[in-house]
Amino acid sequence: MGTLTATSLSLSSSHLNLITRRPFGRKIKNPILHYPFSYQQPTNLHLPSYQFKKAKFELSTAISSTDTVPAADQSFKDASFGQETETSEKDEKFDWYAQWYPVMPVCDLDKRRPLGKKVMGIDIVVWWDRNENDWKVFDDTCPHRLAPLSEGRIDQWGRLQCVYHGWCFGGSGDCKFIPQAPRDGPPIHTSSKACVAAYPSCVQNGILWFWLNADSQYKDIFSKEKPPYIPEIDDPSFTSQMITRDIQYGYEVLIENLMDPSHVPYAHYGIMRAPQRSKSVKVDREGGRPLEIRVKTLDKKGFTAKSSTISDNIFIPPCVFYSSGSLGGNPDNISASPAGTTECNLAYKGLNVLEIVLQVFSLASIGIVAAAKQGALSAAARSTLVSVAIISFLVSKWLSHFVYKNFHFHDYDHASR
């Protein structure tokens, strides 16, 4: 299961600079996927220049034979789609467990209780250490009897307490207290076997990140290597919004989906706005077309690219994809956490309560009018109560439809659109 965390930004400044934590690398020959439709290059967005070495890539791509292709790009027709030749040094191998991974936005965390998550197949527990005034990420397993620490609590001394036997742990993973140990006996809680694995963690861009390796050599990894930084999220001239959603597949599938603009006219037909094409050149209802994508840099540390629909794309592995000039017209910074949200639940419950209140008020108003004795209410008062009752009932029905449409899951039916 993965969790999508999307931050939508509304651009209000005249200049956009993207700062990333890693250099990308040596420029390669730009493969081109040709898309013959109008596209105007934005002038207020700039990609950084990156230099890297060692990795060498040769990319071959194919395009649709149904569209006219310039002679210069004709050679791409004969290349098989997806064919890729890569030669790299052994030391260029990507280490999946030596990376920063987002857990979830801090605004969705509760300092009063621990929270369990699964990331890359590893069960972790997130909790607030008030002694160190910091979020902690531990292995969600008590070293005693392997009980999940996420089902425990934070005790009155600010320690993470296991629900099974009450073992208590500090912010560094060390065991602070074993209730069953004799007070005058040896300090067995200081044994290394009584410690729980603590992962390096940090908060950046309002998101809790953790390093997926609890080895002691990475204890101070934040001082050497930081998570990908998106300055627009912290820029007050931008408007940002955090969205978290549990999805039934891995984050790598989501990242690939975000990189693929050609699916939008079909998979999101009638939902997302896409550039329209002249009816004279449409081959189907959705208006699918070739797209031009230029890969500027590429190596194990990610890539930078420009496309016709989303002007600037930057991928920072393993799970951060930055795009600007999206289909909706606003820049998007999207991180997919291989790991849900409080505000959405509160809104859903609140709207349901409001719907019931409106219906009760409507029935009560009709009841008052019906029970009132002749002459007890003036004609104007009766008319007002009846009108308010009808309006309240209609608003409650509209609210019911709104909640159903926006808060309930609806499978996409392409055939009926």
ZAMARGU-4260 file (C-alpha; in steps of 0.2 Angstrom, whole numbers, plus 5000, padded with zeros to 4 digits):
<rodrens>
0) 5000/5000/5000 | 5006/5017/4996 | 5001/5034/5002 | 5000/5049/4990 | 5006/5066/4997
5) 5003/5080/4985 | 5006/5098/4988 | 4998/5110/4975 | 5005/5127/4974 | 4998/5143/4966
10) 5011/5153/4958 | 5011/5171/4964 | 5029/5176/4961 | 5036/5181/4945 | 5051/5169/4946
15) 5052/5151/4951 | 5069/5143/4956 | 5070/5124/4961 | 5083/5119/4973 | 5087/5101/4975
20) 5099/5092/4987 | 5108/5082/4974 | 5118/5086/4958 | 5110/5077/4944 | 5124/5074/4932
25) 5132/5075/4915 | 5121/5080/4901 | 5116/5066/4888 | 5110/5067/4870 | 5092/5072/4871
30) 5079/5059/4865 | 5064/5066/4858 | 5046/5060/4858 | 5037/5071/4845 | 5020/5078/4849
35) 5014/5090/4835 | 5003/5102/4844 | 5005/5120/4849 | 5015/5123/4865 | 5022/5139/4872
40) 5038/5138/4882 | 5035/5147/4899 | 5047/5161/4903 | 5046/5162/4921 | 5052/5144/4926
45) 5070/5138/4925 | 5078/5121/4928 | 5094/5121/4937 | 5110/5115/4928 | 5117/5099/4934
50) 5133/5090/4932 | 5137/5072/4935 | 5149/5058/4929 | 5151/5040/4926 | 5134/5035/4921
55) 5131/5033/4902 | 5114/5030/4894 | 5107/5027/4877 | 5088/5029/4875 | 5078/5024/4860
60) 5060/5028/4859 | 5046/5025/4847 | 5031/5036/4842 | 5015/5034/4833 | 5016/5031/4815
65) 4999/5039/4812 | 5005/5057/4814 | 5017/5066/4803 | 5035/5066/4809 | 5048/5078/4803
70) 5062/5070/4793 | 5075/5074/4807 | 5065/5063/4819 | 5061/5049/4806 | 5074/5038/4813
75) 5065/5036/4830 | 5051/5027/4821 | 5062/5011/4819 | 5067/5011/4837 | 5057/4999/4849
80) 5048/5007/4863 | 5056/5005/4880 | 5073/4999/4873 | 5086/5005/4884 | 5105/5002/4885
85) 5114/5007/4901 | 5132/5005/4906 | 5138/5011/4922 | 5151/5008/4935 | 5147/4997/4950
90) 5149/5011/4962 | 5134/5019/4953 | 5122/5006/4960 | 5106/5014/4968 | 5104/5009/4987
95) 5086/5008/4991 | 5089/5007/5010 | 5101/5022/5010 | 5088/5035/5006 | 5076/5048/5014
100) 5057/5042/5013 | 5042/5053/5017 | 5031/5046/5030 | 5016/5059/5031 | 5013/5077/5033
105) 5016/5083/5051 | 4998/5091/5051 | 4991/5074/5051 | 5001/5067/5066 | 4995/5067/5084
110) 5007/5071/5097 | 4997/5062/5110 | 4998/5044/5103 | 5010/5033/5093 | 5006/5029/5075
115) 5010/5014/5065 | 5015/5014/5046 | 5022/5001/5034 | 5036/5008/5023 | 5045/4997/5010
120) 5038/4982/5019 | 5045/4988/5036 | 5033/4992/5050 | 5038/5008/5059 | 5030/5018/5073
125) 5030/5037/5073 | 5029/5046/5090 | 5032/5063/5098 | 5046/5064/5110 | 5042/5079/5121
130) 5059/5077/5130 | 5068/5081/5115 | 5054/5091/5106 | 5055/5080/5091 | 5047/5067/5080
135) 5054/5049/5082 | 5053/5035/5070 | 5056/5017/5078 | 5055/5000/5072 | 5037/4995/5077
140) 5043/4980/5087 | 5046/4979/5105 | 5063/4969/5108 | 5055/4960/5122 | 5041/4950/5115
145) 5039/4958/5098 | 5023/4967/5102 | 5019/4982/5090 | 5024/4998/5099 | 5011/5008/5089
150) 4998/5000/5100 | 5006/5007/5116 | 5006/5024/5123 | 5016/5039/5128 | 5018/5039/5147
155) 5018/5053/5159 | 5037/5055/5157 | 5036/5056/5138 | 5043/5039/5135 | 5036/5027/5122
160) 5028/5012/5132 | 5024/4995/5125 | 5006/4989/5128 | 5011/4971/5132 | 5023/4972/5147
165) 5025/4991/5150 | 5043/4992/5144 | 5048/5011/5141 | 5059/5018/5128 | 5068/5035/5126
170) 5070/5045/5110 | 5086/5036/5105 | 5078/5019/5106 | 5086/5015/5123 | 5076/5006/5136
175) 5072/5017/5151 | 5062/5006/5162 | 5057/4987/5164 | 5043/4986/5177 | 5047/4967/5180
180) 5065/4970/5184 | 5070/4970/5203 | 5074/4988/5208 | 5089/4982/5218 | 5095/4970/5204
185) 5107/4973/5189 | 5102/4987/5177 | 5096/4975/5163 | 5087/4989/5154 | 5104/4996/5149
190) 5107/4980/5139 | 5109/4983/5120 | 5097/4968/5118 | 5083/4979/5126 | 5085/4993/5114
195) 5073/4996/5099 | 5079/5001/5082 | 5078/5020/5080 | 5078/5028/5062 | 5086/5045/5058
200) 5071/5057/5055 | 5068/5075/5051 | 5054/5087/5047 | 5056/5097/5030 | 5043/5106/5020
205) 5030/5101/5033 | 5033/5083/5030 | 5041/5070/5042 | 5055/5060/5033 | 5065/5046/5039
210) 5081/5037/5033 | 5077/5019/5030 | 5093/5012/5039 | 5095/5012/5058 | 5113/5007/5057
215) 5124/5018/5069 | 5134/5025/5054 | 5119/5035/5049 | 5115/5042/5065 | 5120/5060/5059
220) 5115/5057/5041 | 5104/5073/5041 | 5120/5084/5043 | 5128/5076/5027 | 5113/5072/5016
225) 5095/5080/5017 | 5079/5075/5010 | 5074/5084/4993 | 5069/5102/4997 | 5055/5111/4988
230) 5057/5129/4992 | 5040/5134/4986 | 5031/5124/4999 | 5039/5135/5013 | 5038/5151/5002
235) 5024/5163/5009 | 5021/5169/4991 | 5014/5152/4987 | 4998/5144/4993 | 5001/5125/4997
240) 4989/5111/5002 | 4994/5094/5009 | 4984/5079/5003 | 4986/5061/5009 | 4977/5046/5003
245) 4980/5027/5005 | 4981/5018/4989 | 4981/4999/4985 | 4998/4998/4976 | 5016/5003/4978
250) 5022/5020/4977 | 5033/5016/4962 | 5017/5013/4951 | 5011/5030/4957 | 5027/5039/4952
255) 5027/5031/4935 | 5009/5037/4933 | 5013/5055/4937 | 5027/5054/4924 | 5016/5048/4911
260) 5005/5063/4903 | 4999/5052/4888 | 4987/5043/4899 | 4977/5059/4904 | 4965/5060/4890
265) 4960/5042/4892 | 4961/5038/4911 | 4955/5055/4916 | 4943/5059/4902 | 4930/5071/4908
270) 4939/5073/4925 | 4955/5083/4921 | 4957/5096/4908 | 4969/5093/4894 | 4974/5103/4879
275) 4961/5102/4865 | 4966/5097/4848 | 4957/5102/4832 | 4943/5090/4827 | 4951/5088/4809
280) 4966/5079/4817 | 4957/5069/4830 | 4958/5051/4828 | 4946/5047/4843 | 4935/5055/4855
285) 4948/5058/4868 | 4961/5066/4856 | 4976/5056/4860 | 4992/5062/4852 | 5011/5060/4851
290) 5020/5071/4865 | 5037/5078/4864 | 5048/5074/4879 | 5066/5080/4880 | 5076/5071/4893
295) 5090/5084/4898 | 5100/5074/4911 | 5099/5056/4918 | 5108/5045/4930 | 5105/5035/4946
300) 5101/5052/4955 | 5086/5056/4944 | 5082/5065/4929 | 5077/5082/4922 | 5065/5083/4907
305) 5054/5095/4898 | 5038/5090/4890 | 5024/5098/4879 | 5011/5097/4893 | 5021/5099/4909
310) 5035/5110/4905 | 5048/5105/4919 | 5050/5088/4926 | 5062/5083/4940 | 5063/5066/4947
315) 5073/5063/4963 | 5073/5045/4967 | 5066/5035/4975 | 5050/5044/4977 | 5049/5063/4974
320) 5043/5070/4957 | 5042/5089/4954 | 5033/5096/4939 | 5029/5114/4935 | 5016/5121/4922
325) 5004/5106/4925 | 4988/5102/4915 | 4978/5112/4928 | 4989/5127/4926 | 4997/5126/4944
330) 5014/5119/4948 | 5014/5103/4958 | 5026/5095/4970 | 5022/5077/4973 | 5030/5065/4984
335) 5024/5047/4985 | 5026/5039/5002 | 5028/5020/5002 | 5019/5020/5018 | 4978/5045/5030
340) 4970/5062/5034 | 4962/5069/5049 | 4955/5085/5041 | 4945/5074/5028 | 4938/5063/5041
345) 4932/5079/5051 | 4924/5087/5036 | 4915/5071/5031 | 4908/5069/5049 | 4904/5087/5051
350) 4894/5087/5034 | 4885/5072/5039 | 4880/5080/5056 | 4874/5096/5047 | 4864/5085/5035
355) 4855/5077/5049 | 4852/5094/5059 | 4844/5101/5043 | 4832/5087/5041 | 4827/5087/5060
360) 4825/5106/5059 | 4814/5104/5043 | 4803/5091/5052 | 4802/5101/5068 | 4796/5116/5058
365) 4782/5106/5049 | 4778/5099/5066 | 4776/5116/5074 | 4765/5122/5060 | 4754/5106/5061
370) 4752/5106/5080 | 4749/5125/5082 | 4731/5129/5086 | 4721/5139/5074 | 4725/5157/5077
375) 4741/5153/5087 | 4752/5157/5073 | 4749/5171/5060 | 4748/5167/5042 | 4765/5175/5039
380) 4773/5165/5053 | 4766/5149/5046 | 4772/5153/5028 | 4789/5157/5035 | 4791/5141/5044
385) 4785/5131/5030 | 4796/5140/5018 | 4811/5137/5030 | 4807/5119/5032 | 4806/5116/5013
390) 4823/5125/5010 | 4831/5116/5025 | 4825/5099/5017 | 4831/5104/5000 | 4848/5109/5007
395) 4850/5093/5016 | 4847/5083/5000 | 4859/5093/4991 | 4872/5091/5005 | 4869/5072/5004
400) 4873/5072/4986 | 4888/5083/4988 | 4895/5071/5002 | 4891/5056/4991 | 4900/5063/4976
405) 4915/5070/4984 | 4919/5059/4999 | 4913/5042/4993 | 4924/5031/4981 | 4917/5030/4964
410) 4925/5018/4952 | 4929/5026/4935 | 4918/5020/4921 | 4926/5025/4905 | 4912/5017/4894
415) 4898/5027/4901 | 4907/5044/4899
</rodrens>
